[in-house]
Amino acid sequence: MLMVQVDFRKDNGSTITEKVVWVDASWDLKPGNLVEFCAEPGIWKVMKVYKTQIAAANLNKKWGLDLPKSQRTER
């Protein structure tokens, strides 16, 4: 499965929330599309879809998520 990075924005009237998420490239998202995530209530607007696509299996390796916790750099 290929993954693509997408910028999302949610405006609930009083605050604007933005996030960048890796999603399945087969969704074929375009700027202006509206998306709802199961874990995040509300409607998110697609702001930008990056061109780079990466296999899902390689995504964890690129970010070091396949390493043991003792070797990861995030805290």
C-alpha positions, 0 to 999 in steps of 0.5 A: 500500500502506498502512503501520501502525506496530506495537510488537513485543517479543521475550523470549529468556529473558535479555533483552527486545528491543522495536522499533517497525516500520512494516508492511503494514496488510493484515497486520491485526495485533492485540496478542498476535499472533506474528510472525517476520521474515526478517532478525530470527530469533526470534518477536516478539509484537505489543504495540500497533498504532497507528491511523494508516495512511500510504501507503508512498510517503509514508512515505519523504517524511515521514521525509526518507528521500527526501532526498540523504544530505547533507540528512538529519539522521540520523548 
